[in-house]
């Protein structure tokens, strides 16, 4: 019961940043309790549940450098996740290495303060990302990285990212620079992402050479039919589920894209 009680009371305090937390009175003899359910340490049997509380408190935002064994285990975990992805029937695998997530923390000198083979130089900081990709490539039957989605931010509170970009796509200048740097290498496609809100904007990024492919993220949260909306303004036909396309376009694709309401 003490784990449940402390989880509900001081657990929320542990997660909100105090440097030191002191739990309420813990009796050294059962007769010293204020209530029958008070915390106590008059028996060795009470060590284990209190130790779990201590471990939970220490686990909250306490940065610890991964050991080499931990890194190898992480790489194996990526490979096993890729295996499960293929078994589930997915068409592609996206390895997220941006926005302050784990691989990004190795890549950036802002967060990577390691001194061994995974820190310091650019070559060392990129080692984890490359090892993950190489191991995945073996698992994916000699297919390597086909697409590089270029994004930025999420690493440091003092970062300054301009909100300006072609038609509001503030990340597009970065993808444009990357695309130029890999020009001539037809094996790697480059995508742009970030506040791409219209079909006109998406088409402009492609035609102006900022990217080979456009990714849309947050806009789908606002409009799950974003692809349809983009296609309409560009005059492009897309594949829709029959349940949706037949009432709107007519069976066999005949009719207009104007929905009829009563």
C-alpha positions, -999 to +999 in steps of 0.1 A: +000+000+000+029+024+007+039+023-030+004+033-041+001+060-014+034+076-022+029+072-059-003+093-056+012+119-032+049+126-037+052+110-071+039+141-087+064+162-068+094+141-079+085+148-115+084+185-111+120+194-105+129+196-068+166+190-060+158+172-028+126+156-017+118+145+019+089+122+025+067+125+055+075+110+089+087+074+088+084+056+122+112+035+136+089+015+158+053+005+151+041+023+182+054+056+169+030+058+140+005+086+139-019+064+118-019+027+111-009+033+075+021+055+082+055+048+066+079+027+087+113+012+088+113-011+118+117-042+096+139-052+068+108-062+049+100-025+045+133-017+026+122-030-008+090-009-012+108+022+000+137+015-023+114+015-053+102+050-043+138+061-041+147+046-075+117+063-091+127+097-076+163+093-088+151+083-123+134+117-129+155+138-153+188+125-140+210+124-171+234+095-172+257+088-201+249+055-219+275+028-215+289+011-245+269-020-236+238+002-234+246+016-269+250-018-284+217-029-268+200+002-283+213-007-318+200-042-314+167-028-303+165-007-335+172-038-356+145-059-338+120-031-342+128-030-379+121-067-381+088-063-364+080-034-388+086-056-418+065-084-403+037-059-398+037-051-435+049-014-434+063+000-466+091+021-451+110+027-419+117+061-406+147+065-381+140+097-362+173+116-356+161+151-348+142+174-324+161+164-293+154+127-294+182+102-285+201+100-318+200+138-321+215+141-286+245+122-299+248+142-331+247+177-315+277+191-297+252+210-275+241+179-258+269+154-265+296+159-240+311+124-242+348+120-246+350+085-260+344+071-295+308+084-295+317+120-286+339+149-294+346+150-332+319+151-358+329+116-369+324+103-334+291+121-328+276+106-360+289+071-351+256+060-334+234+072-362+256+055-388+258+022-369+220+021-365+216+027-403+243+001-412+227-025-390+192-017-404+206-018-439+217-054-434+183-063-420+166-046-450+183-068-476+210-044-487+187-014-488+202+017-471+190+052-466+168+062-495+153+094-481+166+122-458+139+143-442+155+176-431+142+193-400+157+213-371+152+225-336+141+209-304+176+207-289+183+239-269+161+267-254+184+294-268+181+282-304+168+307-329+151+294-360+137+320-384+100+317-391+106+330-426+108+306-456+093+301-490+055+304-486+059+299-449+078+267-450+105+277-425+125+245-427+127+245-465+160+265-468+177+237-448+164+209-471+173+231-501+209+233-489+211+196-483+196+188-517+223+209-533+250+191-514+239+157-526+231+168-562+240+141-587+235+113-562+201+100-574+201+073-547+192+098-520+159+118-520+155+149-498+123+159-483+111+193-468+088+196-438+075+223-415+043+245-417+035+234-453-001+243-453-013+243-489-009+225-522+005+256-538+033+258-511+041+221-516+043+223-553+064+255-551+090+237-529+093+209-554+095+231-585+120+255-569+143+227-560+140+228-522+131+191-520+122+160-540+094+151-516+072+171-492+062+159-458+032+173-439+029+168-402+010+192-379-014+203-406-029+168-406-039+173-370-060+203-381-072+188-414-070+150-418-081+156-454-050+177-462-040+156-491-075+160-507-074+197-501-039+200-516-050+180-546-081+201-552-062+233-555-037+217-578-062+199-599-047+166-592-068+134-589-060+111-559-071+077-547-098+078-520-116+050-502-148+040-521-169+050-491-157+086-496-151+089-533-184+075-546-207+099-528-185+128-538-171+120-572-197+095-583-192+058-590-164+051-614-150+086-608-177+104-626-191+136-612-176+166-595-157+170-563-185+190-548-202+173-519-240+173-519-257+181-486-294+181-477 
